[in-house]
């Protein structure tokens, strides 16, 4: 699944590209503004990065927790 950029207008999210999904399909997402506004604080940029999820490629990353411990 890839990210879909959209514009929010008049109470509706409008995708900026064609989305290959059937009509009336219910989806769930967390809106995240694309622009990076720091409000004068570099912490806000860090919090934004930490709030994002990513795919590490590991199906069970917790199982490797102690891998590099003595």
C-alpha positions as CSV (number, residue, x, y, z in Angstrom):
1,X,0.0,0.0,0.0
2,X,1.4,3.4,-0.9
3,X,0.6,6.9,0.5
4,X,-2.1,8.9,-1.3
5,X,-1.8,12.7,-1.3
6,X,-5.1,14.4,-0.9
7,X,-6.6,17.9,-0.5
8,X,-9.2,18.5,2.3
9,X,-11.9,20.8,1.0
10,X,-15.6,21.3,2.0
11,X,-15.4,18.4,4.5
12,X,-14.1,15.8,1.9
13,X,-10.6,14.4,1.3
14,X,-10.0,14.6,-2.5
15,X,-7.1,12.5,-3.8
16,X,-4.6,14.3,-6.1
17,X,-4.0,11.1,-8.1
18,X,-6.2,8.2,-9.3
19,X,-6.7,5.7,-6.5
20,X,-7.3,2.1,-7.6
21,X,-10.0,1.2,-5.1
22,X,-13.6,0.1,-5.7
23,X,-16.4,2.7,-5.1
24,X,-17.9,2.7,-1.6
25,X,-14.9,0.9,-0.1
26,X,-14.5,2.0,3.5
27,X,-10.9,2.9,4.4
28,X,-9.1,4.2,7.4
29,X,-6.3,6.7,7.6
30,X,-4.6,9.3,9.8
31,X,-4.4,12.6,8.1
32,X,-0.9,14.1,8.3
33,X,-0.2,17.6,6.8
34,X,2.5,17.5,4.1
35,X,4.0,20.9,4.9
36,X,6.6,20.9,7.7
37,X,5.7,23.7,10.1
38,X,8.0,23.7,13.1
39,X,6.4,26.6,15.0
40,X,9.9,27.7,15.9
41,X,10.7,24.4,17.6
42,X,13.0,21.7,16.1
43,X,11.3,19.3,18.5
44,X,8.1,19.4,16.4
45,X,10.0,18.1,13.4
46,X,11.4,15.2,15.5
47,X,7.9,14.4,16.9
48,X,6.5,14.3,13.4
49,X,9.2,11.9,12.3
50,X,8.7,9.7,15.3
51,X,4.9,9.6,14.8
52,X,5.3,8.1,11.3
53,X,5.4,4.3,10.8
54,X,7.6,2.4,8.5
55,X,8.1,-1.2,7.3
56,X,11.3,-2.6,8.7
57,X,11.0,-5.8,6.7
58,X,11.1,-7.8,9.9
59,X,7.9,-9.6,10.7
60,X,8.6,-9.8,14.4
61,X,11.1,-7.0,15.3
62,X,10.6,-7.6,19.1
63,X,12.1,-11.0,18.8
64,X,15.4,-9.4,17.9
65,X,15.4,-7.1,20.9
66,X,18.3,-8.6,22.8
67,X,20.3,-9.6,19.7
68,X,23.2,-7.3,20.3
69,X,23.3,-7.5,24.1
70,X,26.3,-9.0,25.8
